[in-house]
Amino acid sequence: MPKILVTRRTFPEAAEVLRASGAEVVIWEDADAPSHEDLIAAVADIDGLYAHITNQVNAEVMDAAPNLKVIAEFGVGYDNIEIAAANERGIAVCNTPGILSESTADEAFALLASMARRTNDLPAMVKRGEWGDFDPLGYLATDIHHKTLGIVGMGSIGSEMAKRAAGFNMNVLYYNRNRRDEEFGATYVDSLEKILERSDYVSLHNPLTPETTNMMSTDQFKLMKKSAILINTTRGPVVDQDALYEALVSGDIAGAALDVTVPEPIPADHPLLTLDNCLIMPHVASATGDTRMKMAMMSVENVLAGVAGDWPPYCVNQTEIAGNARIKS
Ligand code: 8YV
């Protein structure tokens, strides 16, 4: 009987499908995620790991799990998994692509709209009883329509962002490693620098890799318009937060909305939280009931296929491990 560890609580429907497979299923139900040491102890005899962003699944974890055939990440980003170590060991790594793109773009666009139309700071002012007499020059916001949105990373989520922006009559630019066949009305720009210079809003949708770590730092903020707003729904380390704080305080850019930070959760005394022109959400772009349920079911599909010795449907390293895959041995 294969054994599966799920590192966070999950939907009852997902747990039921896992258990109905006949596998032994251990679900980490604690309020806190397992520590690295807890994880190492818990993986000793597992065949499948249903993992979450809360844990780094590195070579040490993999070596503590000699039977591990498959790691199914709950999410499209799998930067918390040491993919080179998984490849070396023939462990299949899977994710949940596609199904969360629209929800994530919905949130990214909501952040853009909130910063533009000041639903971030003005309601707090009203609650403080500071709503003064009508003033034609008071509480001015920034338009969304006919402004330029720069999308960095035109994958599935970036494409959904472009579609939303088109509905708001925005001009949309995108920068991507390769020009896309389908552009959703957006115009390709061949460098990060150019898109930063031209955009009123910059929305990040590229994955976190060694190359994109601190991709947005002092030099990049200086290239942006002083009126520009940054939206980050990808991964915290893509933005150099100290440089962002400086840029927001000095006026190099006008505002930022972050769904992701370093670390997560961001400490309550973090300098970014003192700024009115910075909106921070607790990494919830995919967090709608419907989407999280789909992600859970896709993770279940992945982990069950792997422990049964089949290629999981959303395996990201099938080519890399084709010669040494544990699921086939
Ligand atoms: C998840 C995400 O909520 O898919 C991703 O990459 O960031 C989110 O959808 C997160 O990974 C939690 O595991």
py3Dmol code that shows the C-alpha trace and the ligand (Angstrom):
import py3Dmol

protein = """\
ATOM      1  CA  MET A   1       0.000   0.000   0.000  1.00  0.00           C
ATOM      2  CA  PRO A   2       1.607   3.306  -1.056  1.00  0.00           C
ATOM      3  CA  LYS A   3       1.912   6.074   1.517  1.00  0.00           C
ATOM      4  CA  ILE A   4       1.161   9.735   0.776  1.00  0.00           C
ATOM      5  CA  LEU A   5       1.934  12.767   2.933  1.00  0.00           C
ATOM      6  CA  VAL A   6      -0.135  15.935   2.458  1.00  0.00           C
ATOM      7  CA  THR A   7       1.745  18.799   4.107  1.00  0.00           C
ATOM      8  CA  ARG A   8      -1.260  21.084   4.809  1.00  0.00           C
ATOM      9  CA  ARG A   9      -4.955  20.516   5.440  1.00  0.00           C
ATOM     10  CA  THR A  10      -7.041  19.976   2.325  1.00  0.00           C
ATOM     11  CA  PHE A  11     -10.651  19.896   1.164  1.00  0.00           C
ATOM     12  CA  PRO A  12     -12.614  16.868   2.502  1.00  0.00           C
ATOM     13  CA  GLU A  13     -13.463  15.953  -1.114  1.00  0.00           C
ATOM     14  CA  ALA A  14      -9.762  15.755  -1.985  1.00  0.00           C
ATOM     15  CA  ALA A  15      -8.930  13.740   1.143  1.00  0.00           C
ATOM     16  CA  GLU A  16     -11.742  11.336   0.275  1.00  0.00           C
ATOM     17  CA  VAL A  17     -10.391  10.667  -3.225  1.00  0.00           C
ATOM     18  CA  LEU A  18      -6.918  10.106  -1.809  1.00  0.00           C
ATOM     19  CA  ARG A  19      -8.213   7.645   0.805  1.00  0.00           C
ATOM     20  CA  ALA A  20     -10.513   5.878  -1.666  1.00  0.00           C
ATOM     21  CA  SER A  21      -7.443   4.992  -3.737  1.00  0.00           C
ATOM     22  CA  GLY A  22      -6.398   2.588  -1.011  1.00  0.00           C
ATOM     23  CA  ALA A  23      -3.244   4.528  -0.199  1.00  0.00           C
ATOM     24  CA  GLU A  24      -2.248   5.262   3.370  1.00  0.00           C
ATOM     25  CA  VAL A  25      -2.795   8.996   3.646  1.00  0.00           C
ATOM     26  CA  VAL A  26      -1.258  11.233   6.286  1.00  0.00           C
ATOM     27  CA  ILE A  27      -2.556  14.818   6.331  1.00  0.00           C
ATOM     28  CA  TRP A  28      -0.656  17.436   8.344  1.00  0.00           C
ATOM     29  CA  GLU A  29      -3.630  19.064  10.095  1.00  0.00           C
ATOM     30  CA  ASP A  30      -1.693  21.403  12.436  1.00  0.00           C
ATOM     31  CA  ALA A  31      -2.323  25.147  12.154  1.00  0.00           C
ATOM     32  CA  ASP A  32       1.386  25.601  11.462  1.00  0.00           C
ATOM     33  CA  ALA A  33       3.114  23.998   8.513  1.00  0.00           C
ATOM     34  CA  PRO A  34       5.651  21.278   9.333  1.00  0.00           C
ATOM     35  CA  SER A  35       9.103  22.580  10.140  1.00  0.00           C
ATOM     36  CA  HIS A  36      11.945  21.359   7.927  1.00  0.00           C
ATOM     37  CA  GLU A  37      12.866  18.820  10.633  1.00  0.00           C
ATOM     38  CA  ASP A  38       9.233  17.670  10.964  1.00  0.00           C
ATOM     39  CA  LEU A  39       9.097  17.175   7.219  1.00  0.00           C
ATOM     40  CA  ILE A  40      12.301  15.167   7.157  1.00  0.00           C
ATOM     41  CA  ALA A  41      10.945  12.896   9.889  1.00  0.00           C
ATOM     42  CA  ALA A  42       7.555  12.543   8.192  1.00  0.00           C
ATOM     43  CA  VAL A  43       8.790  11.534   4.726  1.00  0.00           C
ATOM     44  CA  ALA A  44      10.842   8.471   5.767  1.00  0.00           C
ATOM     45  CA  ASP A  45       8.521   5.853   4.254  1.00  0.00           C
ATOM     46  CA  ILE A  46       6.352   7.843   1.844  1.00  0.00           C
ATOM     47  CA  ASP A  47       5.887   7.181  -1.880  1.00  0.00           C
ATOM     48  CA  GLY A  48       4.124  10.445  -2.701  1.00  0.00           C
ATOM     49  CA  LEU A  49       4.408  13.974  -1.352  1.00  0.00           C
ATOM     50  CA  TYR A  50       1.554  16.460  -1.838  1.00  0.00           C
ATOM     51  CA  ALA A  51       3.516  19.625  -1.144  1.00  0.00           C
ATOM     52  CA  HIS A  52       2.835  23.300  -0.540  1.00  0.00           C
ATOM     53  CA  ILE A  53       4.781  26.525  -0.746  1.00  0.00           C
ATOM     54  CA  THR A  54       5.290  26.427   3.032  1.00  0.00           C
ATOM     55  CA  ASN A  55       8.091  23.847   2.740  1.00  0.00           C
ATOM     56  CA  GLN A  56      11.372  23.756   0.908  1.00  0.00           C
ATOM     57  CA  VAL A  57      11.636  20.314  -0.627  1.00  0.00           C
ATOM     58  CA  ASN A  58      15.374  20.061  -1.093  1.00  0.00           C
ATOM     59  CA  ALA A  59      17.905  17.259  -1.572  1.00  0.00           C
ATOM     60  CA  GLU A  60      17.970  16.626   2.182  1.00  0.00           C
ATOM     61  CA  VAL A  61      14.207  15.970   2.235  1.00  0.00           C
ATOM     62  CA  MET A  62      14.467  13.778  -0.858  1.00  0.00           C
ATOM     63  CA  ASP A  63      17.307  11.752   0.671  1.00  0.00           C
ATOM     64  CA  ALA A  64      15.199  11.204   3.778  1.00  0.00           C
ATOM     65  CA  ALA A  65      12.526   9.641   1.529  1.00  0.00           C
ATOM     66  CA  PRO A  66      14.159   6.748  -0.348  1.00  0.00           C
ATOM     67  CA  ASN A  67      10.807   5.516  -1.739  1.00  0.00           C
ATOM     68  CA  LEU A  68       9.619   8.925  -2.934  1.00  0.00           C
ATOM     69  CA  LYS A  69       8.387   8.716  -6.527  1.00  0.00           C
ATOM     70  CA  VAL A  70       6.354  11.871  -6.947  1.00  0.00           C
ATOM     71  CA  ILE A  71       6.098  15.392  -5.547  1.00  0.00           C
ATOM     72  CA  ALA A  72       2.792  17.079  -6.400  1.00  0.00           C
ATOM     73  CA  GLU A  73       2.980  20.809  -5.716  1.00  0.00           C
ATOM     74  CA  PHE A  74      -0.287  22.576  -4.875  1.00  0.00           C
ATOM     75  CA  GLY A  75       0.300  25.573  -7.144  1.00  0.00           C
ATOM     76  CA  VAL A  76       1.750  26.434 -10.513  1.00  0.00           C
ATOM     77  CA  GLY A  77       5.026  27.813  -9.107  1.00  0.00           C
ATOM     78  CA  TYR A  78       7.341  25.107  -7.806  1.00  0.00           C
ATOM     79  CA  ASP A  79      10.395  27.161  -6.882  1.00  0.00           C
ATOM     80  CA  ASN A  80      10.238  25.638  -3.377  1.00  0.00           C
ATOM     81  CA  ILE A  81      11.232  22.295  -4.884  1.00  0.00           C
ATOM     82  CA  GLU A  82      14.883  21.679  -5.731  1.00  0.00           C
ATOM     83  CA  ILE A  83      14.197  20.515  -9.230  1.00  0.00           C
ATOM     84  CA  ALA A  84      17.822  19.547 -10.031  1.00  0.00           C
ATOM     85  CA  ALA A  85      17.855  17.253  -6.986  1.00  0.00           C
ATOM     86  CA  ALA A  86      14.542  15.684  -8.064  1.00  0.00           C
ATOM     87  CA  ASN A  87      15.907  15.149 -11.587  1.00  0.00           C
ATOM     88  CA  GLU A  88      19.067  13.469 -10.285  1.00  0.00           C
ATOM     89  CA  ARG A  89      16.994  11.107  -8.158  1.00  0.00           C
ATOM     90  CA  GLY A  90      14.342  10.393 -10.808  1.00  0.00           C
ATOM     91  CA  ILE A  91      11.518  11.894  -8.740  1.00  0.00           C
ATOM     92  CA  ALA A  92       8.586  13.243 -10.758  1.00  0.00           C
ATOM     93  CA  VAL A  93       7.627  16.832  -9.922  1.00  0.00           C
ATOM     94  CA  CYS A  94       4.150  18.097 -10.813  1.00  0.00           C
ATOM     95  CA  ASN A  95       2.190  21.323 -10.519  1.00  0.00           C
ATOM     96  CA  THR A  96      -1.304  22.705 -11.189  1.00  0.00           C
ATOM     97  CA  PRO A  97      -1.046  24.806 -14.372  1.00  0.00           C
ATOM     98  CA  GLY A  98      -3.840  26.663 -16.162  1.00  0.00           C
ATOM     99  CA  ILE A  99      -6.706  26.356 -13.706  1.00  0.00           C
ATOM    100  CA  LEU A 100      -5.542  29.197 -11.476  1.00  0.00           C
ATOM    101  CA  SER A 101      -4.559  31.645 -14.218  1.00  0.00           C
ATOM    102  CA  GLU A 102      -7.883  33.477 -14.354  1.00  0.00           C
ATOM    103  CA  SER A 103      -8.254  33.825 -10.588  1.00  0.00           C
ATOM    104  CA  THR A 104      -4.680  35.063 -10.332  1.00  0.00           C
ATOM    105  CA  ALA A 105      -5.191  37.606 -13.110  1.00  0.00           C
ATOM    106  CA  ASP A 106      -8.470  38.696 -11.479  1.00  0.00           C
ATOM    107  CA  GLU A 107      -6.569  39.510  -8.302  1.00  0.00           C
ATOM    108  CA  ALA A 108      -3.691  41.198 -10.137  1.00  0.00           C
ATOM    109  CA  PHE A 109      -6.197  43.377 -11.967  1.00  0.00           C
ATOM    110  CA  ALA A 110      -8.065  44.101  -8.724  1.00  0.00           C
ATOM    111  CA  LEU A 111      -4.781  45.273  -7.193  1.00  0.00           C
ATOM    112  CA  LEU A 112      -4.123  47.489 -10.210  1.00  0.00           C
ATOM    113  CA  ALA A 113      -7.624  48.988  -9.986  1.00  0.00           C
ATOM    114  CA  SER A 114      -7.369  49.459  -6.251  1.00  0.00           C
ATOM    115  CA  MET A 115      -4.100  51.378  -6.487  1.00  0.00           C
ATOM    116  CA  ALA A 116      -5.368  53.408  -9.454  1.00  0.00           C
ATOM    117  CA  ARG A 117      -8.707  54.394  -7.904  1.00  0.00           C
ATOM    118  CA  ARG A 118      -7.417  54.540  -4.336  1.00  0.00           C
ATOM    119  CA  THR A 119      -9.724  51.956  -2.792  1.00  0.00           C
ATOM    120  CA  ASN A 120      -6.551  51.177  -0.871  1.00  0.00           C
ATOM    121  CA  ASP A 121      -6.137  54.387   1.139  1.00  0.00           C
ATOM    122  CA  LEU A 122      -9.342  56.462   0.859  1.00  0.00           C
ATOM    123  CA  PRO A 123     -11.717  54.126   2.769  1.00  0.00           C
ATOM    124  CA  ALA A 124      -9.352  54.253   5.767  1.00  0.00           C
ATOM    125  CA  MET A 125      -9.465  58.058   5.605  1.00  0.00           C
ATOM    126  CA  VAL A 126     -13.294  57.954   5.592  1.00  0.00           C
ATOM    127  CA  LYS A 127     -13.277  55.600   8.601  1.00  0.00           C
ATOM    128  CA  ARG A 128     -11.020  58.026  10.460  1.00  0.00           C
ATOM    129  CA  GLY A 129     -13.735  60.692   9.976  1.00  0.00           C
ATOM    130  CA  GLU A 130     -11.461  62.808   7.745  1.00  0.00           C
ATOM    131  CA  TRP A 131     -13.765  63.129   4.721  1.00  0.00           C
ATOM    132  CA  GLY A 132     -13.820  66.896   4.221  1.00  0.00           C
ATOM    133  CA  ASP A 133     -16.028  69.119   2.040  1.00  0.00           C
ATOM    134  CA  PHE A 134     -16.184  68.449  -1.680  1.00  0.00           C
ATOM    135  CA  ASP A 135     -12.975  69.639  -3.286  1.00  0.00           C
ATOM    136  CA  PRO A 136     -12.589  69.548  -7.076  1.00  0.00           C
ATOM    137  CA  LEU A 137      -8.889  68.898  -6.617  1.00  0.00           C
ATOM    138  CA  GLY A 138      -9.203  66.505  -3.711  1.00  0.00           C
ATOM    139  CA  TYR A 139      -8.691  62.747  -3.570  1.00  0.00           C
ATOM    140  CA  LEU A 140      -7.533  62.596  -7.188  1.00  0.00           C
ATOM    141  CA  ALA A 141      -6.939  59.127  -8.549  1.00  0.00           C
ATOM    142  CA  THR A 142      -5.354  57.834 -11.761  1.00  0.00           C
ATOM    143  CA  ASP A 143      -7.222  56.505 -14.767  1.00  0.00           C
ATOM    144  CA  ILE A 144      -7.052  52.912 -15.836  1.00  0.00           C
ATOM    145  CA  HIS A 145      -8.531  53.337 -19.315  1.00  0.00           C
ATOM    146  CA  HIS A 146      -6.124  54.436 -22.032  1.00  0.00           C
ATOM    147  CA  LYS A 147      -3.140  54.023 -19.716  1.00  0.00           C
ATOM    148  CA  THR A 148      -0.342  51.614 -20.564  1.00  0.00           C
ATOM    149  CA  LEU A 149      -0.019  48.292 -18.810  1.00  0.00           C
ATOM    150  CA  GLY A 150       3.328  46.503 -19.083  1.00  0.00           C
ATOM    151  CA  ILE A 151       3.067  42.762 -18.551  1.00  0.00           C
ATOM    152  CA  VAL A 152       6.342  41.070 -17.662  1.00  0.00           C
ATOM    153  CA  GLY A 153       5.981  37.362 -18.401  1.00  0.00           C
ATOM    154  CA  MET A 154       3.303  36.513 -20.979  1.00  0.00           C
ATOM    155  CA  GLY A 155       2.488  32.971 -19.902  1.00  0.00           C
ATOM    156  CA  SER A 156      -0.973  31.779 -19.049  1.00  0.00           C
ATOM    157  CA  ILE A 157      -1.490  34.298 -16.198  1.00  0.00           C
ATOM    158  CA  GLY A 158       0.059  37.210 -18.114  1.00  0.00           C
ATOM    159  CA  SER A 159      -2.233  36.422 -21.050  1.00  0.00           C
ATOM    160  CA  GLU A 160      -5.305  36.518 -18.809  1.00  0.00           C
ATOM    161  CA  MET A 161      -4.098  39.882 -17.491  1.00  0.00           C
ATOM    162  CA  ALA A 162      -3.851  41.174 -21.080  1.00  0.00           C
ATOM    163  CA  LYS A 163      -7.435  40.087 -21.769  1.00  0.00           C
ATOM    164  CA  ARG A 164      -8.705  41.918 -18.693  1.00  0.00           C
ATOM    165  CA  ALA A 165      -6.772  45.055 -19.584  1.00  0.00           C
ATOM    166  CA  ALA A 166      -8.215  45.037 -23.114  1.00  0.00           C
ATOM    167  CA  GLY A 167     -11.705  45.180 -21.591  1.00  0.00           C
ATOM    168  CA  PHE A 168     -10.685  48.347 -19.767  1.00  0.00           C
ATOM    169  CA  ASN A 169      -9.405  50.020 -22.949  1.00  0.00           C
ATOM    170  CA  MET A 170      -5.800  49.921 -21.807  1.00  0.00           C
ATOM    171  CA  ASN A 171      -2.786  49.910 -24.097  1.00  0.00           C
ATOM    172  CA  VAL A 172      -0.987  46.686 -23.321  1.00  0.00           C
ATOM    173  CA  LEU A 173       2.709  45.950 -23.789  1.00  0.00           C
ATOM    174  CA  TYR A 174       4.382  42.688 -22.896  1.00  0.00           C
ATOM    175  CA  TYR A 175       7.893  41.492 -22.403  1.00  0.00           C
ATOM    176  CA  ASN A 176       8.617  37.776 -22.537  1.00  0.00           C
ATOM    177  CA  ARG A 177      11.677  35.659 -23.270  1.00  0.00           C
ATOM    178  CA  ASN A 178      10.076  34.818 -26.616  1.00  0.00           C
ATOM    179  CA  ARG A 179       7.519  36.649 -28.653  1.00  0.00           C
ATOM    180  CA  ARG A 180       4.178  34.836 -28.360  1.00  0.00           C
ATOM    181  CA  ASP A 181       2.088  33.644 -31.324  1.00  0.00           C
ATOM    182  CA  GLU A 182      -1.077  34.664 -29.555  1.00  0.00           C
ATOM    183  CA  GLU A 183      -0.737  38.177 -28.145  1.00  0.00           C
ATOM    184  CA  PHE A 184      -4.274  39.038 -26.996  1.00  0.00           C
ATOM    185  CA  GLY A 185      -4.024  42.528 -28.444  1.00  0.00           C
ATOM    186  CA  ALA A 186      -0.795  43.284 -26.580  1.00  0.00           C
ATOM    187  CA  THR A 187       2.351  44.666 -28.229  1.00  0.00           C
ATOM    188  CA  TYR A 188       5.664  42.867 -27.798  1.00  0.00           C
ATOM    189  CA  VAL A 189       8.556  44.876 -26.389  1.00  0.00           C
ATOM    190  CA  ASP A 190      12.016  43.339 -26.630  1.00  0.00           C
ATOM    191  CA  SER A 191      13.514  44.364 -23.294  1.00  0.00           C
ATOM    192  CA  LEU A 192      12.576  44.787 -19.660  1.00  0.00           C
ATOM    193  CA  GLU A 193      14.082  48.276 -19.717  1.00  0.00           C
ATOM    194  CA  LYS A 194      11.828  49.441 -22.539  1.00  0.00           C
ATOM    195  CA  ILE A 195       8.649  48.123 -20.931  1.00  0.00           C
ATOM    196  CA  LEU A 196       9.545  49.749 -17.614  1.00  0.00           C
ATOM    197  CA  GLU A 197      10.138  53.121 -19.286  1.00  0.00           C
ATOM    198  CA  ARG A 198       6.854  53.082 -21.180  1.00  0.00           C
ATOM    199  CA  SER A 199       4.326  51.661 -18.707  1.00  0.00           C
ATOM    200  CA  ASP A 200       1.943  53.364 -16.286  1.00  0.00           C
ATOM    201  CA  TYR A 201       1.348  50.015 -14.577  1.00  0.00           C
ATOM    202  CA  VAL A 202       3.837  47.147 -14.516  1.00  0.00           C
ATOM    203  CA  SER A 203       2.491  43.710 -13.596  1.00  0.00           C
ATOM    204  CA  LEU A 204       4.928  40.849 -12.940  1.00  0.00           C
ATOM    205  CA  HIS A 205       3.965  37.356 -14.103  1.00  0.00           C
ATOM    206  CA  ASN A 206       7.332  35.691 -14.716  1.00  0.00           C
ATOM    207  CA  PRO A 207       8.429  32.670 -12.642  1.00  0.00           C
ATOM    208  CA  LEU A 208      11.064  32.965  -9.909  1.00  0.00           C
ATOM    209  CA  THR A 209      14.395  31.641 -11.167  1.00  0.00           C
ATOM    210  CA  PRO A 210      18.003  32.546 -10.322  1.00  0.00           C
ATOM    211  CA  GLU A 211      17.841  35.027 -13.260  1.00  0.00           C
ATOM    212  CA  THR A 212      14.664  36.745 -12.042  1.00  0.00           C
ATOM    213  CA  THR A 213      15.670  37.020  -8.379  1.00  0.00           C
ATOM    214  CA  ASN A 214      15.807  40.769  -7.553  1.00  0.00           C
ATOM    215  CA  MET A 215      14.902  41.460 -11.188  1.00  0.00           C
ATOM    216  CA  MET A 216      13.207  44.652  -9.955  1.00  0.00           C
ATOM    217  CA  SER A 217      15.748  46.720  -8.024  1.00  0.00           C
ATOM    218  CA  THR A 218      16.998  50.321  -7.788  1.00  0.00           C
ATOM    219  CA  ASP A 219      18.052  50.659 -11.456  1.00  0.00           C
ATOM    220  CA  GLN A 220      14.747  49.268 -12.683  1.00  0.00           C
ATOM    221  CA  PHE A 221      12.657  51.526 -10.423  1.00  0.00           C
ATOM    222  CA  LYS A 222      14.602  54.538 -11.688  1.00  0.00           C
ATOM    223  CA  LEU A 223      13.672  53.612 -15.262  1.00  0.00           C
ATOM    224  CA  MET A 224       9.948  53.579 -14.417  1.00  0.00           C
ATOM    225  CA  LYS A 225       7.717  56.642 -14.647  1.00  0.00           C
ATOM    226  CA  LYS A 226       7.406  58.518 -11.360  1.00  0.00           C
ATOM    227  CA  SER A 227       3.637  58.032 -11.683  1.00  0.00           C
ATOM    228  CA  ALA A 228       3.944  54.267 -12.260  1.00  0.00           C
ATOM    229  CA  ILE A 229       2.497  51.500 -10.116  1.00  0.00           C
ATOM    230  CA  LEU A 230       4.047  48.069  -9.679  1.00  0.00           C
ATOM    231  CA  ILE A 231       1.925  44.939  -9.194  1.00  0.00           C
ATOM    232  CA  ASN A 232       3.564  41.724  -8.067  1.00  0.00           C
ATOM    233  CA  THR A 233       1.543  38.508  -7.899  1.00  0.00           C
ATOM    234  CA  THR A 234       4.368  36.125  -8.839  1.00  0.00           C
ATOM    235  CA  ARG A 235       6.985  35.544  -6.115  1.00  0.00           C
ATOM    236  CA  GLY A 236       8.397  37.920  -3.498  1.00  0.00           C
ATOM    237  CA  PRO A 237      12.098  37.502  -4.329  1.00  0.00           C
ATOM    238  CA  VAL A 238      11.540  38.866  -7.859  1.00  0.00           C
ATOM    239  CA  VAL A 239      11.414  42.305  -6.202  1.00  0.00           C
ATOM    240  CA  ASP A 240      14.242  43.735  -4.102  1.00  0.00           C
ATOM    241  CA  GLN A 241      12.089  44.976  -1.215  1.00  0.00           C
ATOM    242  CA  ASP A 242      14.679  47.362   0.265  1.00  0.00           C
ATOM    243  CA  ALA A 243      15.011  49.021  -3.134  1.00  0.00           C
ATOM    244  CA  LEU A 244      11.222  49.103  -3.471  1.00  0.00           C
ATOM    245  CA  TYR A 245      10.873  50.838  -0.110  1.00  0.00           C
ATOM    246  CA  GLU A 246      13.408  53.475  -1.190  1.00  0.00           C
ATOM    247  CA  ALA A 247      11.661  53.946  -4.552  1.00  0.00           C
ATOM    248  CA  LEU A 248       8.264  54.409  -2.873  1.00  0.00           C
ATOM    249  CA  VAL A 249       9.604  56.855  -0.278  1.00  0.00           C
ATOM    250  CA  SER A 250      11.720  58.880  -2.708  1.00  0.00           C
ATOM    251  CA  GLY A 251       8.953  59.034  -5.318  1.00  0.00           C
ATOM    252  CA  ASP A 252      10.820  57.110  -8.016  1.00  0.00           C
ATOM    253  CA  ILE A 253       7.533  55.241  -8.464  1.00  0.00           C
ATOM    254  CA  ALA A 254       4.058  56.144  -7.205  1.00  0.00           C
ATOM    255  CA  GLY A 255       2.866  52.905  -5.688  1.00  0.00           C
ATOM    256  CA  ALA A 256       3.096  49.150  -5.379  1.00  0.00           C
ATOM    257  CA  ALA A 257       0.660  46.335  -4.722  1.00  0.00           C
ATOM    258  CA  LEU A 258       2.169  43.048  -3.642  1.00  0.00           C
ATOM    259  CA  ASP A 259       0.453  39.704  -3.234  1.00  0.00           C
ATOM    260  CA  VAL A 260       3.804  38.092  -2.427  1.00  0.00           C
ATOM    261  CA  THR A 261       6.637  39.197  -0.155  1.00  0.00           C
ATOM    262  CA  VAL A 262       9.896  38.150   1.462  1.00  0.00           C
ATOM    263  CA  PRO A 263       9.393  36.596   3.924  1.00  0.00           C
ATOM    264  CA  GLU A 264       5.848  35.280   3.969  1.00  0.00           C
ATOM    265  CA  PRO A 265       4.111  36.197   6.187  1.00  0.00           C
ATOM    266  CA  ILE A 266       5.687  39.660   6.155  1.00  0.00           C
ATOM    267  CA  PRO A 267       6.397  40.823   9.745  1.00  0.00           C
ATOM    268  CA  ALA A 268       3.917  43.425  11.058  1.00  0.00           C
ATOM    269  CA  ASP A 269       6.767  45.884  11.713  1.00  0.00           C
ATOM    270  CA  HIS A 270       8.114  45.741   8.133  1.00  0.00           C
ATOM    271  CA  PRO A 271       8.848  49.262   6.769  1.00  0.00           C
ATOM    272  CA  LEU A 272       6.710  48.623   3.638  1.00  0.00           C
ATOM    273  CA  LEU A 273       3.647  48.346   5.893  1.00  0.00           C
ATOM    274  CA  THR A 274       4.117  51.946   7.059  1.00  0.00           C
ATOM    275  CA  LEU A 275       3.530  53.313   3.538  1.00  0.00           C
ATOM    276  CA  ASP A 276       0.132  54.480   2.269  1.00  0.00           C
ATOM    277  CA  ASN A 277       1.244  53.883  -1.313  1.00  0.00           C
ATOM    278  CA  CYS A 278       1.952  50.197  -0.747  1.00  0.00           C
ATOM    279  CA  LEU A 279      -0.819  47.610  -0.586  1.00  0.00           C
ATOM    280  CA  ILE A 280       0.080  44.127   0.619  1.00  0.00           C
ATOM    281  CA  MET A 281      -2.121  41.035   0.362  1.00  0.00           C
ATOM    282  CA  PRO A 282      -1.342  37.698   2.075  1.00  0.00           C
ATOM    283  CA  HIS A 283      -0.440  35.624  -1.047  1.00  0.00           C
ATOM    284  CA  VAL A 284      -4.018  34.907  -2.066  1.00  0.00           C
ATOM    285  CA  ALA A 285      -4.160  35.376  -5.845  1.00  0.00           C
ATOM    286  CA  SER A 286      -5.425  31.820  -6.397  1.00  0.00           C
ATOM    287  CA  ALA A 287      -7.446  31.777  -3.180  1.00  0.00           C
ATOM    288  CA  THR A 288     -11.042  31.453  -4.301  1.00  0.00           C
ATOM    289  CA  GLY A 289     -12.991  28.440  -3.116  1.00  0.00           C
ATOM    290  CA  ASP A 290     -13.565  27.167  -6.655  1.00  0.00           C
ATOM    291  CA  THR A 291      -9.975  27.538  -7.807  1.00  0.00           C
ATOM    292  CA  ARG A 292      -8.412  26.101  -4.662  1.00  0.00           C
ATOM    293  CA  MET A 293     -10.720  23.081  -5.005  1.00  0.00           C
ATOM    294  CA  LYS A 294      -9.575  22.554  -8.610  1.00  0.00           C
ATOM    295  CA  MET A 295      -5.947  22.882  -7.497  1.00  0.00           C
ATOM    296  CA  ALA A 296      -6.501  20.294  -4.773  1.00  0.00           C
ATOM    297  CA  MET A 297      -8.125  17.854  -7.195  1.00  0.00           C
ATOM    298  CA  MET A 298      -5.318  18.327  -9.725  1.00  0.00           C
ATOM    299  CA  SER A 299      -2.733  17.719  -7.006  1.00  0.00           C
ATOM    300  CA  VAL A 300      -4.597  14.551  -6.012  1.00  0.00           C
ATOM    301  CA  GLU A 301      -4.604  13.364  -9.639  1.00  0.00           C
ATOM    302  CA  ASN A 302      -0.869  13.998  -9.874  1.00  0.00           C
ATOM    303  CA  VAL A 303       0.122  12.285  -6.649  1.00  0.00           C
ATOM    304  CA  LEU A 304      -2.141   9.261  -7.195  1.00  0.00           C
ATOM    305  CA  ALA A 305      -0.818   8.686 -10.708  1.00  0.00           C
ATOM    306  CA  GLY A 306       2.753   8.890  -9.427  1.00  0.00           C
ATOM    307  CA  VAL A 307       2.316   6.447  -6.551  1.00  0.00           C
ATOM    308  CA  ALA A 308       0.534   4.042  -8.949  1.00  0.00           C
ATOM    309  CA  GLY A 309       3.635   4.075 -11.173  1.00  0.00           C
ATOM    310  CA  ASP A 310       2.093   6.154 -13.962  1.00  0.00           C
ATOM    311  CA  TRP A 311       3.273   9.473 -15.372  1.00  0.00           C
ATOM    312  CA  PRO A 312       1.341  12.207 -13.564  1.00  0.00           C
ATOM    313  CA  PRO A 313      -0.723  14.322 -15.986  1.00  0.00           C
ATOM    314  CA  TYR A 314       0.987  17.589 -15.019  1.00  0.00           C
ATOM    315  CA  CYS A 315       4.587  16.447 -14.635  1.00  0.00           C
ATOM    316  CA  VAL A 316       7.127  19.239 -15.205  1.00  0.00           C
ATOM    317  CA  ASN A 317      10.273  17.091 -15.479  1.00  0.00           C
ATOM    318  CA  GLN A 318       9.166  14.076 -17.519  1.00  0.00           C
ATOM    319  CA  THR A 319      11.832  14.635 -20.191  1.00  0.00           C
ATOM    320  CA  GLU A 320      14.571  15.191 -17.633  1.00  0.00           C
ATOM    321  CA  ILE A 321      13.863  11.991 -15.671  1.00  0.00           C
ATOM    322  CA  ALA A 322      12.700   9.741 -18.534  1.00  0.00           C
ATOM    323  CA  GLY A 323      15.789   7.514 -18.157  1.00  0.00           C
ATOM    324  CA  ASN A 324      15.813   7.189 -14.360  1.00  0.00           C
ATOM    325  CA  ALA A 325      12.234   7.773 -13.210  1.00  0.00           C
ATOM    326  CA  ARG A 326      11.386   5.980  -9.975  1.00  0.00           C
ATOM    327  CA  ILE A 327       7.732   5.692 -11.000  1.00  0.00           C
ATOM    328  CA  LYS A 328       8.772   3.264 -13.717  1.00  0.00           C
ATOM    329  CA  SER A 329      11.055   1.114 -11.564  1.00  0.00           C
TER     330      SER A 329
END
"""
ligand_1 = """\
13
8YV
C -0.627 28.953 -4.278
C 0.766 30.132 -6.068
O -1.631 29.405 -3.466
O 0.216 28.648 -7.796
C 1.079 29.321 -7.270
O 2.238 29.350 -7.721
O 1.509 30.947 -5.684
C -0.544 29.961 -5.369
O -1.540 29.655 -6.268
C 0.591 28.742 -3.472
O 1.582 28.157 -4.231
C 0.277 27.883 -2.266
O 0.822 26.586 -2.334
"""
view = py3Dmol.view(width=600, height=400)
view.addModel(protein, "pdb")
view.setStyle({"model": 0}, {"cartoon": {"style": "trace"}})
view.addModel(ligand_1, "xyz")
view.setStyle({"model": 1}, {"stick": {}})
view.zoomTo()
view.show()
